[in-house]
Amino acid sequence: MENQIRLTKTRETTWCGNGMGTDSAEWVIKGREHIAVLETNEWIARDDSITDGSRVIARACYKRDLIKKLNQMLQAGELS
């Protein structure tokens, strides 16, 4: 399966100060900028166009696995 998902960085990793650690970078899917990819305790894809209910459309332990899931969703026509 060919990777059709391309990510664009929207926010750099930032240092929050001593004792606070860092905030991870945030990404969006190129051509579908309403879908954000970010790391919380796990990697999630969040659809910001959804106004009610859960906006998390996919999750995985690793970024590469999340990209694979998003590719499968794209090929199945599940991504808007």
C-alpha positions, -999 to +999 in steps of 0.1 A: +000+000+000+014+034-010+014+061+016-009+089+004-009+109+036+014+139+038+017+159+070+024+196+074+038+208+108+016+235+123+033+239+157+068+232+168+077+213+199+079+238+227+098+238+260+074+246+289+100+253+316+117+233+343+095+207+358+069+210+330+088+193+302+078+199+265+046+201+245+048+180+213+045+193+178+012+193+160+006+183+124-022+185+099-029+163+068-020+182+037-052+188+017-073+180+048-062+207+072-092+201+094-076+168+105-049+173+132-023+147+142-008+151+176+007+131+205-009+131+238-003+099+258-007+082+224-009+095+188-043+107+178-060+121+147-086+147+155-112+160+131-118+197+139-148+199+115-168+177+139-188+199+162-207+173+183-195+141+198-160+127+197-136+144+174-109+117+177-111+096+145-081+073+150-055+065+176-023+045+178+008+040+200+032+051+173+030+078+146+038+054+118+009+032+128-015+061+129-004+071+094-011+036+083-046+037+098-053+071+082-041+057+048-065+028+052-093+052+061-085+074+031-086+044+007-119+032+022-134+067+017-138+073+054-118+106+055-136+138+044 
